[in-house]
């Protein structure tokens, strides 16, 4: 989740995967997949950077988490089940 600021100054946390679109109409408007629209203080560029940082943190924590079983990437078409 990322911390954002509503136009009123109230801080809140948002799952950025719920954002459908971002509009810069002088102010930043987020449209969520539910159709709800939020007016935030952060610029579209700042939101983009926050989204990227959130995804990096999420993926990196999955890679180094001791709770996640060791996994190996297998190139498509080169797994043991298809005889290669």
N, C-alpha and C positions, 0 to 999 in steps of 0.2 A: 504494500500500500504506500501511496505517496501523500505527503502533507501538502495541502493547498490552502489558499485563502480566498474565501468568498469575497465578493465585491464589498460586502458590509463590514469586512475585517475579521469575520469569524473563521477560525482555522478548522479544517476537517480533513479526514483521511479518505482517499478514494482508491479503489482498485482500478488502475489505469487500463486494464483489459476490458472494462465496461464502457470505454470511450469509443464512440462511433466516428465522431468528427470534431474538428477544432476550427472555429472561425475567428478571424481577426477583423472585427467591425469597429475598430477604435478601442473596444474592450475585447477580452477573450471570452468566447462562448464555447463551452463544451456541450456536445450533444451525446447523451449516453445511449446505449443500445435499447434502453427502455423507452426512449423518446424524451426523457426528462432533459431539460437544458439548464446548465449552470453557468453563471457569470462569475469569473474568477479574476483575481488581480494579476496572476502570473501571465507573462506573455506566451504566445504559442511556442516560441523558440525555447523559453525556459521550461515549459511543460515537456517539450520534446526531449530536452536534456535530462530532465527528471525521470521521464519514462525509460530512456536508455539506461540510466544509472540503476533504476529499479530492476530492469531485466538482467543487467549484468550481475547484480548482487544475487538475484534469484538463481540464475544459472550457475554462478560460481559456488554458491552455498550447496547446491545439489551435487556438484562435482567433488567437493571436499568433505561432505557430511559423513561422519562415521556410521550414521544410521542408514545410509543408502547402500545397498549391496553393490559390490564391485560389478561394473558393467563394461562390456566391450562393444565398441562400434563395429559392425560388420557391413562391408560394402554390399549393396544390393547385387544379387546374383552370385555372391561368393560365400554363402552360408553353407554349413554342413548338410542341411536338409535337402538341398537341391543337387547334391552329388558333386559339387565342385571342390 
